Amino acid sequence: MRVAVLGGGQLGRMLALAGIPLGHRFTFLEPSPDPPAGQLGKVLAAPYDDPGALARIAEAADVVTYEFENVPAASAAFLAARLPVLPPPAALLATQDRLAEKRMFRQLGIPTAPFHPVDSPAQLGAALAATGLPAVIKTRRFGYDGKGQAVVHSAEEAASVQASLGPGLLAERFVDFERELSIVAARGRDGGRVFYPLTENHHRDGILRASRAPAPGVSPELQAVAEDLAGTVMERLEYAGVLAVELFEARGRLLANEVAPRVHNSGHWTLDGADTSQFENHVRAVTGLPPAAPRMAGPAAMLNIVGELPDTAAVAAIPGAHLHLYDKVPRPGRKLGHVNITGGDEAAVGETARRVWALLPGEPSGLPAVPSHGWR
């Protein structure tokens, strides 16, 4: 099947790496003429809203998908009038605006932190009354890896952040969480669903640095709550493909933070830690194959490579470490690749993770940790 991907970054690259063995050919619509996915298919170097490029994509593909949620919704709608676009454009509309996303959660009965729109300085007082302090003020659109948001502890600080970010904001109560979790799920065209284990995630400067799967200490009941939550969102959106829900665990409850209607960084461990990766399941789902229920041989972890490459030979020499590079030019804050770590038990995975972490330039000594769930 001819698959077109809107976006040619590392996620598009890994989708193609998973889809080519299934017999699919890939075309990427990407503004950059030499993106990470360029080695794996044809690249149409044009803006995502270029009418001529969109028409060429419609002619060159049997199905269209996307690697990030900030694809113009009008472009997805243009293509959806001509061929299948999966996940459906409705998923983009529901997740591109954080306020719309939070309201969807509320309509579906999914717990979230209290929130309030901030469209003008006059709304700021009402927003802080609804959320309390401290609060998080963030842009409703765009923003990723910690960009476009700030934690505020006073009304004066909130006013300053509002002025710097501009209109179209969302205020949320700051959640005093025990840890950050995510669940990655896949739904096929026929409605069949599969779920990956809850993953524990650690961020620094707003950027995901490390993930562990399964998240330590997760009860079957908590996993079931996360699966029900993700499944409810997928049913609401009539979804096909992989979806991730970012969650906070706070006092034994799960609060939904955001939805990513695509393959997700916190699911990269599945490339080596599960017999069917999130990328293969996404390709399977959008091309009409049933998603495969993933199986794990043991625990797994993922460490992002950010800003600067390590000694790749040294990383590759560590047993149980699986190096994935994205063919990207290094620059501060940029994700250049990741290392997946597998082993027979948590102790083995933790020891390998510590050895890899020590080789990553710019990272502080010691793996990231949270209370009661630190790396062993």
N, C-alpha and C positions, 0 to 999 in steps of 0.2 A: 504494500500500500504506500502511496505517496503522502508523507506527513509534512505539513508546514508548521514551523514553530515561530511565533512572534517573539523575537529575542534570540540572540546568539551568544549569550554568556555561558558561564560554566554549567548552569542548569540545562540549557539547551544542548550543550556538549554531552553531558551525561545521559540525557534522554536519547540522543542518537547512539551513543555507545551501547545502550540497552536495547534499542530498537533495531539496529542493523542486523544482529543475529536472528531476529524474528522475521527478516526478509523485507524490511521497510526501507524506503529512501527518504532523505530529509532535505528540505529547503528552509532557509532561515531568512526572515525579514529582520534586518538589523541595521541601524544607522552607521555603525562602524564597518569599514570595508574589510577588516581583518580581525574578526572576533574569535574567542576561544572555540566556538563551534565550527569555525570555518574549515577545519581539516576534515569534517565529517559529512559535508553536504554542500549544496549550492547556497551562496549568500546573495540575497538581493539587498544591496547597500542603499537604503532609503529610509526616510522617516516613517514611523508607524502609521501616519495618517496620509501618506502619499497615495493619491487615487490610482495612479498608474501602477505602482508597486502592488497595491492591494488587488487590482484586477489581475496582475500576473500571478500572484499567489493563488487566487481563485482558480486560475487555469492550470496551475502546476501541482495542485494537491487534491487529495481525496478527503482529507480531514485536516482541520487546523486546531492547534493547541497553542499554549503560551507558557513562557517560563517565569513571568512576573506579572503582578496584578495591576501595574500602572499602564498597561496597554490602553490606548484610548477606547472607551466603550463604543464610540461611533464606528471605529475601525472593525471591532469585533462584530457589530451589528451588520455592517456592510458585507462582511464575509459570510455571516450566518444566513443571509438571504440567498446565498449561492451554494453553500455546502455546509456540512456539519462543523460547528465550532464547539469544542469541548475542552474544558468545562464550559457550560453555556454562558453567553454574555450576561445573563442575570447574576451569575456569581461574581463577575467583575463589578457590576453596579452595587451589589450588596456589600462588597469588601473594600472598594476604593475610597469610600467615605467612612471614617471611623464612627461618626455619629449614626449613620444608617446601620452600620454593623452592630453597634451597641443596642440600638432599638430592635434589631432583629433578634438578638439574644433575649432581650426582655420579652418580646412577643412569644418566643419559643419556651419561656420559662427557664432559661439558662442563667444561673447566677453571675453577676458581674459586680465590680465596685460601683458605687454611686457615681453618676456622671451628669454633666450639664453642658449644653452648647455655650460657646462664648463667641458671639458674632460681632460684639461691639463693646467698648469700655463700659457702657451702661449695664451690660449683662454680667460683668465680672463679679459684682457683689452677690448676685443671686446664685451664680455658679459656685462660689466659695461657700455660700450658706448651704448649698446642696451637698457639697463634697466634704467640707471641713478641711482643716489643715493638719499636716502637710497634704499637698495635692500635686498632681502631675498635669501640666498644661502641654498639650501637643497639637500639632497641625492635624486637621481632619483628613487631608489628602497628602499623599507622598510621604516622604520621611521613612527612613529605614536605618538599621544599625545604630539606633540612638539619636539619629538626626531629627531636628524639628520637634524636640520636646525637652522639658526641664521640670525638675522637682522644685516646688516653691514652699516656703515655710511662713510667709506673711502676705498680707494684702499688698504691701508695697512691692515685694518681690514679684508677686503675680502680675501687677500692673506693668512692671519693667519687662517681664517675659512676654506679656501680651503685646507690648509695643514693639518688641524686637521680632516677634514671629508674624505679626500682622493679623488680618481678619481670618475668619474661618477656622476657629480653634475649638478644642474640646477640653474640658476640665474633668479629671477623675480623682476620686479619693486615692491617696497613696496607700497601697496594700502592704501591710506588715506581714509578708509571707514567709513561710518556712523555706520554700524552694520554688523554683520555676520548673514547670513540666510542659511537655507537649505530647500530643497524640497525633500520629500520622495514620490516615485511613485512605482506602481506595473504594470507589463504587463503580461498577461496570455499567454499560449501557442498559443491561437487563435488570439493574437494581441490586445485583449481588454485591455484598460488602465484605471487606476484610480490614483488619486492624493490626497495627504494630503495637508492641508493648509501650506503655508510657515511658518517656525518656526524660531524664533529669538534665537540665541545661544550666550552664554557668556563663555569665556575661561579664565583660569588662569594657568600660567606656561605650556601653550600648552595643557592643559587638559580641556575638556568640563566640566563645573560646573553646568550650568543651561540652560534650554530651556523654551520657552514660545510659546504656540500655541493657536489660530493663532497669528502670529507676529503682534503686535499692529501697526495700521496705514497703513496696506497693502491695496492698492487699488485693485479692481478687475482686472485692467489692468496689474499691476505688477504680480499678481498671474497668469494671463494668460501667461505672458512672461516666468515665471518660468516653467509652465506646458509645454509650447511649447519647451523650452530648454531641459527639461528632456525627453520629448517624442521624440525629435529628436535624442538624444543619444540612447534611447532604440531601436528605429527603426534601427539606424545604426548598432547596435550590435545584432539585431534579438533576443532581450532579452526576457527572461521569469524569473520572480521573482521580488523582491523588489530592488530598486536602490535609492541611495541618491546622490544629487548633492549639494556640499558645495558652497556657493555663498557669494560675497561681495556686499552690497548695497552702492553705491558711487554716490552721486549727482543724485539720481533718476534712476540710471542704475544698472543692475545686471551684475557682472563679475563672470565668473565661476572660481572656485579655484580647486576643485578636485571632482572626482566621486568615490563613494564607491559602488561596485557591490554586495550589500548585505544589510541586515537589518542594521540599523545605530543607534548609540547612541542618536542622536537628534530626533529619532522617538520613543523612549521608552515611551513617554507620551501617545502614542496610546493604550497602554495596558489598561488604565483606562479612557482616555479622548476621545476615539472613540469607536463606536460600533463594528468595525472590526480593530484589531491591525495590525501593519505592519508585525508581525510574522505570524498571521493567513493568511494574504494576500500572504506572501511569500510561505507558505506551499500550499495554494490553487493554486497559479500560477504554481509551479513546478510539482504538482501532477495532473494537468489537469483541475482543477476547475476554473471557472472564478473568477477573483479578485472582491471583493465587494467594491462598492463606499462607503467610510467611512462617517459617520455622527457624529457630535459632539453635545452634549447636552449643552455645554457651554465652556468657555475657560479652558485651562489646562496648567500645568507647570511640569517640571521635574528637580529635584536636584540630582546630583550624590553624592554618598557616597565614598569618596576617602581617602585611607590610614589607616583610623581608624574608627571603628564602633561607632555610637552614642548610647545613651540609647534607645534601640529599643522599649521598652515599652512606653517611653515618646513620641516617634514619632508616634507609633501606636495609642496612645490615642488622637491624634489631629484629629478632624473631618475633612474629606476631604483629609487627607494624606494617601496614599496607599504605603506601604513599600514592596520593592522587594529586597531580599538578594540573593547573588550568591554562598554562601557556599565556600568562598575563604579566605585563610589565610591573615590577614592584613599585609601590608607592605607599606612604603611610596610611594605615587604616584599610588597605585593600586586601580582600581575601584572595590569596594566591594559590591555595590548595588546601588539602586536609590530609590527616593521617588517621586511618581507621585502625583500631587495635582489637584483636581477638585473643581469646585464651580460654583455658578450661574452667577457670573460676575467677571470682572477683579479685582475689589476691594477685593472680597472675596478670590480669588485665591492668590492675592498679600499678604493679611494678613496671610493666612495659610502658604504661602511660607516663610514669614519672621519668623514665629514661628518655622518652621522646620529648616531653615537655622541656627537659633541660637543654635540648638542642635547638629550641625555637628562639630565634633572636628577639630581644625586646620584651620577653615575658618575664614576670617576676619569679623569684625562686619559689618553688612549691606549687603544686597544682591548686586550682581554685577549689574552694570548699564552702559549704554552708553548714550551720550547726546540725549535728547529729547525722549528717549525710556526707561527711567529708570523704575524700579518697583515702582508702586504707593503704 
